[in-house]
């Protein structure tokens, strides 16, 4: 029996860390630039956000398809990344 393999294009969450008393404000502002980049590059996914992890540590993030990750990573230089999992 021949099994068909389904190729799944994973989504990668690229993350920028900001620290210090202005971290939250900077992360919010950085997200706006990520949204602009998505529009300018016509990326297929439009998921961005920011999150305060503590009073002195915030992140901004964007989600890209795995096949776009290297191009976006090299252009925007995130601090880290992780596999993005959507929850229903």
SEMARZA-731370 format. One record per residue (C-alpha): residue in one letter; x, y, z; residue number from 1. Coordinates in Angstrom, 3 decimals. Each point is the difference from the previous one (the first is absolute). Layout:
- aa/px/py/pz/i
- A/X/Y/Z/NUM;
...
! end
This chain:
- aa/px/py/pz/i
- X/0.000/0.000/0.000/1;
- X/1.439/3.343/-1.070/2;
- X/-0.402/2.734/2.607/3;
- X/-0.296/3.593/-1.064/4;
- X/2.035/2.414/2.052/5;
- X/-1.493/3.349/0.705/6;
- X/2.573/2.764/0.059/7;
- X/-0.799/2.460/2.745/8;
- X/1.510/3.448/-0.147/9;
- X/0.587/0.775/3.654/10;
- X/-0.388/3.480/1.340/11;
- X/2.892/1.627/1.846/12;
- X/-0.395/2.723/2.627/13;
- X/2.891/2.473/-0.232/14;
- X/0.550/1.858/3.278/15;
- X/1.704/3.254/0.966/16;
- X/0.778/0.547/3.707/17;
- X/0.003/3.439/1.586/18;
- X/1.156/0.666/3.540/19;
- X/-0.064/2.957/2.334/20;
- X/-2.549/2.553/1.168/21;
- X/-1.060/0.862/-3.584/22;
- X/-0.224/-3.625/-1.181/23;
- X/-3.780/-0.061/-0.370/24;
- X/-0.145/3.224/-1.997/25;
- X/2.839/-1.108/-2.270/26;
- X/-1.590/-3.428/-0.626/27;
- X/-3.321/1.648/-0.931/28;
- X/1.776/2.315/-2.405/29;
- X/2.078/-2.823/-1.487/30;
- X/-3.171/-1.951/-0.770/31;
- X/-1.149/2.870/-2.237/32;
- X/3.198/-0.355/-2.030/33;
- X/-0.551/-3.755/-0.274/34;
- X/-3.500/0.626/-1.376/35;
- X/1.435/2.449/-2.534/36;
- X/2.589/-2.577/-1.065/37;
- X/-2.675/-2.650/-0.543/38;
- X/-1.922/2.364/-2.287/39;
- X/3.095/1.176/-1.875/40;
- X/1.213/-3.562/-0.603/41;
- X/-3.493/-1.384/-0.683/42;
- X/0.486/-2.869/2.460/43;
- X/-2.821/-2.576/0.095/44;
- X/-0.429/0.113/3.796/45;
- X/-0.963/3.124/1.906/46;
- X/0.502/-0.985/3.627/47;
- X/1.883/2.391/2.258/48;
- X/-0.192/1.004/3.616/49;
- X/1.719/1.137/3.129/50;
- X/-0.061/-1.255/3.553/51;
- X/1.244/1.298/3.319/52;
- X/1.816/-2.837/1.748/53;
- X/0.860/2.138/3.024/54;
- X/0.231/3.680/0.862/55;
- X/3.445/0.081/-1.624/56;
- X/-0.234/-2.633/-2.772/57;
- X/-2.295/0.127/-3.015/58;
- X/-0.010/-1.694/-3.374/59;
- X/-1.219/0.800/-3.481/60;
- X/-0.600/-2.864/-2.407/61;
- X/-1.092/-0.952/-3.473/62;
- X/-0.946/-3.355/-1.459/63;
- X/1.340/-1.120/-3.366/64;
- X/-0.237/-3.142/-2.049/65;
- X/3.062/-2.181/0.376/66;
- X/0.971/0.448/-3.656/67;
- X/0.127/3.814/0.544/68;
- X/1.841/-0.193/3.318/69;
- X/3.615/0.283/-1.181/70;
- X/-0.736/2.976/-2.264/71;
- X/-1.892/1.828/2.750/72;
- X/2.517/-0.982/2.681/73;
- X/2.896/1.345/-2.038/74;
- X/-1.835/3.253/-0.757/75;
- X/-1.373/0.728/3.490/76;
- X/2.433/-1.819/2.328/77;
- X/-2.312/-1.261/2.770/78;
- X/1.507/-1.051/3.311/79;
- X/-1.545/-3.461/-0.078/80;
- X/-2.707/-2.146/-1.515/81;
- X/-2.250/-2.925/0.782/82;
- X/-2.535/-2.185/-1.752/83;
- X/-3.375/1.731/0.067/84;
- X/-2.954/-2.101/1.001/85;
- X/-3.525/1.210/-0.548/86;
- X/-2.540/-0.884/2.624/87;
- X/-3.651/-0.394/-0.903/88;
! end
